Amino acid sequence: MARPKRARPTVGSQTTLADRKRRAAQRMIVGFQGLAPSASLRDLCREAPPAGFILFARNVEEPAQVRELNRELASLVPVELPALCSVDQEGGRVQRVRATEWPPARWMGNVDDLGQTRALGRAMGDELRALGFHVDWAPVADVDSNPANPVIGDRSFSPDPQVVARQVLAWLEGLHQAGVAGCVKHFPGHGDTHQDSHLELPTVEREPPDLDAVELVPFRAAIQAGVPLVMTAHVVYPAWDEELPATMSSAILRDILRGRLGFGGVVVSDDLEMKAVRGRFPLDYQLDLATRATVDLFLCCSDPLLQWEVFETLVRLQEQDKVHDTLAIDAVGRLHRLRRRFLISPPAVPDISVVGSIAHRDLALGLRARGQS
């Protein structure tokens, strides 16, 4: 697919423009269709090397192919800005590589055996490392407090925020032991919605004391334990911000997540292609407000035209307002710290034979026997 024409040219000296283009590109995680990088993706990587890539089931054939695909993707960006190869591998309904059929989080919460949860996190992390991944967009830290919720359900560890908190910490500990960065989602909580943000813009009607006592409990625990990434929710919380979803809300991200909870790591948006935001707000408005709210990375999971538009818009915002220069520099700095933590001197990469191994299948089956209810 051809690159779209710029709606407005960027301006400024060549050196400054080059810096701004590099920063804008580094704030994107991109996906694509098919089993190999598309021509459009290669074109994007030549001009605007993104921070990394995200794979879905559509990109997966078998383990060796995934490992080679991640190697090829990493070769498309400069070695001094190594790619973060990422995936949604939660278990249950959301796992893109199914060599081992990992259980849903709810089974772990039902058993509430922290040692077993830690072992599962480590095993899943070992498989991801063997496949060439550095980041897992998991675990779900949402509290499953609404039985009518169409999107969370058994992706959540429990309806009890304390169970969710301790399970999240155990799972993250295992994942991080394997050298894979975990990401808690969907801040500040998607568990009490009755709508799916992939399709519409949900609202959580809770008062601040209830939000503190339920939604924030697992996120607070994960932040105190040093979680490196937090993913935002495309959800409105009127008690904190009557108009904007969390992804675009300074009151929620800058004031609560970074201010009150003290999170200093990387904040990543949920996919910008989700209908909760796409087409509902102009893209420049989304990116302006999200950046001011301290979102560092934007997920652009499929559409090449959107990826180019996000890149161009992030460049243009820096040209138009010096505040965006500072915010982009801060965002890229946090990204570099993430790379230093997980890409410099990581644990040894496991052999590909670990993926779908008998030991891992037995571990998953053992939890199945205990956790289904």
N, C-alpha and C positions, 0 to 999 in steps of 0.2 A: 504494500500500500504506500502511495506517495506521501511525502511529508506535506502537511498543509501550509499554505502561505501565511506569513505573519500578518496579523490584523494591523499591528503598528510596529514600526521598526524600533529596535532598541538604539539608544544613543550613548555617547560617551567615548572616552579615549579607548584605544584598542586594548591596552593592558587592563584597564578597569573592567571593560566589557568581558574580557577573557576570564577574569577572576569571578565575575558575577555569573557567567555561564557555568563555570565549574561548580560553584556553590549551589546553583539552582539544580543542576543535574544530580549532585550528590544528595539531594533531598528527596530522591525518588527510588522506590522499589517497584520494578516493572515485571509484568507477566506477558505471556504470548500464547498463541495457539500452536498445537502440533508437537512433534517429537524432536524438533530441531529448531534452532534460532531462525526466525523469519528474516527476510531481506529488510523489512522495516525495522526490526530490532537491531540488526547489524548497523543500519544507517544511523539509528539513534545513538548507539554506543560509540560510533566514530565521532559524532559531533558533541554528544552530551552523555558521557559515560555515567550511568546511574550508580547509586550506592550499592545496588544489588538486584537480585532477581527472586521471583516467587514461582514455584511450580505447583501445578494442580494435577488431578488425575488425568486430564487431557494430555499432559506432557509425559506420562509415565507408561512404560511398556514392561520393563523388568529391571531388577536391581543394577546389573552392569550397565544398562543403557542410561539409567538415572545418574550413576556416578560419572559416566563419560559426558553426559549432557552438562552436568555441573562444572566439569573440567573445561568444557568448551565455552560455557558462559563466562567463567572466570577469565578466560583468555581474551575476552572482548573488551576488557577495561584495563587501565594502566596498572602495572604491578605496584606502584606507590599508593594506589587507592584500591586495595583488594576488594573484590566483590563479596558481599554478604549473600550467600546462597540460602534461601529460606523456603519454608513450607509450613502448611497447617497440618500438624500431625498430633491430634488430640487423643485419638482412640475413638472407638464407637463409630458414630455416623460421620465423623470428620477425621479421616486419615487418607492421605493421598497415595501412599505406598502401602499395599496390603500384603506384603510377604508374611508378616505376622499379623494376625487379627487381634489388635489390641483392644481391650475392653473399654467401654465408656467410663468417664470419670465417676458417674454415679455408683458403679459397682465398687470402686475404691472407697468412696464415701460411705457406702453401706457397711463395708467390712471395717473401715477406719483403723486399719493396721498400718501404722506409719512406716514400719520397716518394709512391708510389702510394696507400699506406694513408692517409697524411695527406690526399691529394686526395679520396679516397673519404669520409673523415670530414667534410671541409669540404663536399662536395657533399650528403651526407646531412643535415648541419646546415643548409645553405641551404634545402633543401626543408622541413625541419621548421619553421624560422623563418617561411617563407612560409605555412605552414599554421597558424601561431599557437601553436606549441609552444615551451616554455621549457626542458623537461627531457626527456632521453632516458634511459630505464633501460637503458643500455648504456655500455660494452661488457662482454661476459663476460670476466672475468679468471681463470676457472677453467682449470686445466691438465688436458687430456684424457688422464689417465694410466690410465684403466680402459676397455678396449675393450668391456666389457659395460655401460657406462653408458647407460641408456635415455633420458636427458634432455639431456645436454650434447653429446657428439659433435662435429659440425662447427660448433657454436656457439662452440667454443673455437678460438683461433688455432692451437694446436699442442699436442702432447704434451711439448714442450720448454719448461720454465718461462722460460728466457731469451728465447726467441722470443716467447712470450706477453707478457712484460714489455715488450719494445721495440715490439711491435705495438700493445699497449694504449696506450702513450704516444703513438705517432704518430697513432692514430685519435682519441684524446682531443684532441690538439693541433688537428687539423682541425675537429672538432666545436666546440671552444671558440672558434676563430677566427670561426665563424659565429654565435657568441653563444648557443649552446645548452649547458646544463649536462649533463655526462656523469656516469654512475654506474657504478662498478665493482661487479661481483657475481660469485659469491655468497659473501661472506666467511664463513669463511676458505678456502673452496674446495669446490666440488661436483663436481670432476672425477673423483674416485676412488670414487664411489658406484656401486652396481649396482642402486639403487632410485631411483624418481622421487618427489621430495618433494611433488609434487602429489597423490600417491596414498597414500604411506606415509612413515614416519619413517626416513630412511637413517642409516647409521653409517659413518664413515671410520676404519678401524683402522690408523692410522699412529702411529709414535712421534714425539715432538717434534722430534728432529733431521731426520727426513724431512719433516715438515710445514713446518719452517723452510726446507728446501732445495728444496721443490717448491711446495706450496700458497701460501706467503706471498710468494714472490718477486715475482709481478706486482703484488700489492696493495702491497707495500712500495715498489716503484718508482712506482706511481701516487700514493701518499700523499706521497712525497718531491717529486713533480712538482706537487702542489697539487690533486689531484682533489677536487671539492666534495662528492660523495656516495658513500657505500658502502652497498650492500644486503647484508643478512645472509642466511645460509643456514639453512633449517629442517633442519639436519643435526646429528647428535651426533658429537663428537670425543672419545672416552673418554680419550685421553692428556691432554686439557686439562680436560674436564668429563665425568664418567662418566654423568651423568643427563640433563642439559639440552641441548636443541639450541642452536646458537650464538645464535639470536635472543633467547633468554632467559638467556644465560649471562654473568654478570659476569666470570668467569674469562677468557672469550674476548673479549668486547667491551670491557669497562672496562679489564681488565688488559693484554690483548695489543694490541687494535686502537688504543685510545686511549693506553694507558700505554706499552707497548714500541714500537709503531710511530708513535706521536705524532699520530694523526689527530684533528684539531680540527673537522672539518666535520660535515655532517649524516649521521647513521646512519638508514637506513630499513629497516623489516622487509620481508621478502618477504610476499606476500599472506596475510593471516590466514585466508582461506577454504581454503587448501591443507590437505589431510588429514593432512599431517605434524604439524600442530598443532591444527586445528579438531576439536573433539570428543575430542581426546586429553588436553588440559589444560583446566581451567576457565578461562574468559576472564579473570576478575579475576586469577587466578594468572599467566596469560601476561603481561598488561599490567603487573602489579606487577613481576615479575622483569625483563621487557624494559626497563621504564623505569629500574629500578635498574641495569641493565646499560648504560644510556645510549643506548637507542634513542630517536630524536627523532620520527620519523614512522612511521605505521602505514598500510600499504596495505590498503584494504577495497574490493575491486575490483568487487563486484556486488550483494551482498545488502543491501537497505535495513535490514532488521531488525538485522543485525550492525553496520552503521554506527551506528545509534542506540545499540546496546548498548555499542559501543566508546566513544562519546562519553560516555554516562552513567557508565560505569565509570571513565573517566579523570577525570571531575569528582569522583566519589565517593572515589577514591584520594587526591586532594588534600585532601578534607575529613577523611579519616580519619588522614592522616599528613603532618605538615608537611614531611617530607623530599620528598614528592611535589610540594609547592609549589615547592621549590627546583629539583628536577629538571625540572619543567615549564617554569619560567622559563628555565633553561639551554637547554632544547630549543628554545623559541621564539626565544631570542636567536640560536642558530645558524641557525635558519630565516631570520631577518631578515638576517643576514650573507649568506646565499645569495642572497636577493632583491637586496640591494645590489650584489652582484657581477654578477648576470646580468640584472636588470630595470631598473637605473638606467644610462642612457646606453649601451644595447646597440648593436651594429652596425645599420645600416639594414635594414629588413625587405625581403627580395628580393620581386620580383614573383611572383605565383602561377604565371606561365608557366615558372618554373624547375623546377617539379614535373613530373617525367617528361620533361624536355627532351631533345633529341637529344644534347646534349653529355653529359648524365648517363647516358643509355642507352649511349652509346659508351664511356664510362668503365667502366661495369659489364661490358659485353661484352668489352672489352679484358682485363679481369682474368679473365673466364671462360676466354679462350683460353690464359692463362698459368697459372691457378691450379688447375684441375681435376686431380685425381689420385686 
